[in-house]
Amino acid sequence: MPEITREEQVELDKALYDAVNPLASAIRSRATGLPADRMWDADPVAVALSVLAAWRTVDAEVKRLTANAAATAGSYGASYEQLGAVWGITRQGARKKWPDAITRPAPSTARTSNLEIFGGTAELVQAPSGGWNWTGKGADGAPGAAGDGACYATAEEAAAHAGAFLKEHAADAVGRP
């Protein structure tokens, strides 16, 4: 993490205090009914708490802006390892802190896999989102597909659903009640 000079620290502190004071005054004014320019006439504990409340708001905003900066870096190709190094944490820590900062590219071509069991066939297809769907035809001629646009997390999960369909429509199931 890059170090800042003492002069830069003093300037940063001044800028932050200059930014937070109007917010603290507004918070205190709403709480007491005193005009913002008379904030310091209130009880010192109440004044200190209004300043703390303003810093809490700033903290939440900094976290939001930090997540935006991490996502921007990720959109330009930064890795979680790089984000972590800048923040002074591990790659895993960065992934936990900003889980959506880096998106994995969608597969350039759809992956497919065929399943042939119980006398029927099913085709498993990976969607651009990375999820899996299936379509098939049972041994009894019945068509089937992942229901209601279902998308499964893994090829194995899609295969399990397709396999259940194919078992239900197996050749020896024809004519059964």
C-alpha positions as MATLAB code, in Angstrom:
seq = 'MPEITREEQVELDKALYDAVNPLASAIRSRATGLPADRMWDADPVAVALSVLAAWRTVDAEVKRLTANAAATAGSYGASYEQLGAVWGITRQGARKKWPDAITRPAPSTARTSNLEIFGGTAELVQAPSGGWNWTGKGADGAPGAAGDGACYATAEEAAAHAGAFLKEHAADAVGRP';
ca = [
       0.000    0.000    0.000;
       1.477    3.377   -0.921;
       2.335    5.549    2.042;
       1.274    9.168    2.145;
       3.472   11.966    3.410;
       2.782   13.837    6.644;
       1.756   16.896    4.625;
      -0.657   14.818    2.538;
      -2.128   13.357    5.753;
      -2.691   16.843    7.199;
      -4.374   17.997    3.962;
      -6.527   14.859    3.840;
      -7.641   15.306    7.458;
      -8.516   18.959    6.791;
     -10.500   18.074    3.655;
     -12.397   15.310    5.456;
     -13.238   17.527    8.447;
     -14.335   20.301    6.086;
     -16.589   17.795    4.298;
     -18.098   16.208    7.425;
     -18.810   19.368    9.453;
     -21.792   20.582    7.354;
     -23.298   17.088    7.530;
     -22.785   16.917   11.308;
     -24.367   20.370   11.651;
     -27.384   19.323    9.604;
     -27.807   16.107   11.631;
     -27.537   18.044   14.935;
     -29.926   20.723   13.687;
     -32.583   18.135   12.813;
     -32.159   16.424   16.197;
     -32.327   19.593   18.344;
     -34.195   22.096   16.256;
     -31.271   24.509   16.670;
     -30.072   26.258   13.518;
     -26.997   24.600   11.987;
     -24.839   27.643   12.785;
     -25.640   27.148   16.507;
     -24.698   23.458   16.600;
     -21.906   24.076   19.075;
     -24.381   25.639   21.552;
     -25.876   22.162   22.155;
     -24.838   19.661   24.819;
     -21.228   18.534   24.092;
     -22.213   14.834   24.160;
     -25.001   15.486   21.666;
     -22.607   17.446   19.446;
     -20.001   14.675   19.579;
     -22.663   12.076   18.747;
     -23.853   14.103   15.759;
     -20.263   14.231   14.510;
     -20.019   10.457   14.989;
     -23.293    9.995   13.074;
     -21.893   12.095   10.226;
     -18.725    9.944   10.134;
     -20.919    6.826    9.994;
     -22.628    8.240    6.912;
     -19.264    9.084    5.361;
     -17.991    5.576    6.190;
     -20.954    3.960    4.388;
     -20.413    6.231    1.385;
     -16.688    5.446    1.287;
     -17.492    1.708    1.324;
     -19.907    2.178   -1.583;
     -17.391    4.229   -3.553;
     -14.636    1.723   -2.740;
     -16.765   -1.123   -4.107;
     -17.375    0.948   -7.250;
     -13.625    1.536   -7.635;
     -12.922   -2.191   -7.195;
     -15.593   -3.054   -9.783;
     -14.154   -0.490  -12.187;
     -10.662   -1.964  -11.768;
     -12.136   -5.434  -12.269;
     -13.942   -4.342  -15.426;
     -10.588   -3.254  -16.854;
      -9.038   -6.635  -16.081;
      -7.636   -6.331  -12.557;
      -7.514   -9.612  -10.648;
      -8.594  -10.264   -7.070;
      -4.898  -10.704   -6.297;
      -4.219   -7.150   -7.534;
      -7.228   -5.701   -5.689;
      -6.083   -7.408   -2.505;
      -2.520   -6.160   -2.876;
      -3.707   -2.559   -3.204;
      -6.022   -2.920   -0.206;
      -3.433   -4.773    1.898;
      -5.404   -8.027    2.069;
      -5.194  -11.444    0.459;
      -6.761  -12.448   -2.846;
      -9.365  -14.379   -0.872;
     -10.028  -11.350    1.329;
     -10.579   -9.190   -1.748;
     -12.959  -11.777   -3.224;
     -14.928  -11.764    0.041;
     -14.904   -7.956    0.341;
     -15.936   -7.296   -3.276;
     -17.567  -10.519   -4.529;
     -18.955   -8.880   -7.671;
     -15.896   -6.823   -8.588;
     -14.651   -9.325  -11.129;
     -16.925  -11.184  -13.474;
     -15.862  -14.328  -15.171;
     -16.203  -14.166  -18.905;
     -19.040  -16.195  -20.341;
     -17.982  -19.183  -22.360;
     -17.318  -18.128  -25.940;
     -19.099  -21.165  -27.277;
     -21.838  -23.176  -25.718;
     -20.679  -26.448  -24.227;
     -22.868  -29.455  -24.800;
     -22.951  -32.978  -23.523;
     -25.138  -35.920  -24.475;
     -26.784  -38.344  -22.115;
     -28.101  -41.697  -23.365;
     -29.805  -43.856  -20.746;
     -33.012  -45.847  -20.292;
     -33.429  -45.956  -24.082;
     -33.758  -42.177  -24.366;
     -31.421  -39.279  -25.060;
     -30.893  -35.844  -23.615;
     -28.639  -32.978  -24.608;
     -27.153  -30.833  -21.859;
     -26.313  -27.278  -22.949;
     -24.387  -24.638  -21.053;
     -26.026  -21.210  -21.364;
     -23.970  -18.007  -21.808;
     -24.717  -17.252  -18.131;
     -22.758  -20.385  -17.222;
     -25.818  -22.339  -16.081;
     -26.979  -25.600  -17.647;
     -30.248  -26.677  -19.317;
     -31.381  -29.874  -20.984;
     -33.754  -31.135  -23.645;
     -34.476  -34.760  -24.325;
     -36.653  -37.477  -25.761;
     -37.674  -40.488  -23.716;
     -37.686  -44.032  -25.071;
     -41.475  -43.743  -25.248;
     -41.134  -40.768  -27.610;
     -42.097  -38.148  -25.029;
     -40.216  -34.853  -25.385;
     -38.840  -33.177  -22.281;
     -36.873  -30.145  -21.211;
     -35.772  -28.262  -18.124;
     -39.025  -26.886  -16.753;
     -40.022  -23.233  -16.796;
     -36.670  -21.974  -18.007;
     -34.831  -23.698  -15.166;
     -31.092  -23.219  -15.239;
     -28.906  -25.539  -13.188;
     -25.609  -24.573  -11.580;
     -23.686  -27.586  -12.861;
     -23.789  -30.045  -15.733;
     -24.193  -32.817  -13.161;
     -27.340  -31.221  -11.728;
     -28.850  -30.815  -15.201;
     -27.908  -34.433  -15.987;
     -29.648  -35.624  -12.827;
     -32.884  -33.902  -13.845;
     -32.611  -35.139  -17.417;
     -31.846  -38.640  -16.139;
     -34.950  -38.606  -13.939;
     -37.037  -37.656  -16.982;
     -35.452  -40.382  -19.116;
     -36.040  -42.972  -16.381;
     -39.696  -41.950  -16.154;
     -40.020  -42.375  -19.921;
     -37.950  -45.554  -20.247;
     -38.842  -48.161  -22.862;
     -40.138  -50.595  -20.244;
     -42.304  -47.802  -18.798;
     -44.403  -47.716  -22.010;
     -47.882  -48.960  -21.274;
     -47.445  -48.837  -17.465;
     -50.190  -47.025  -15.518;
];
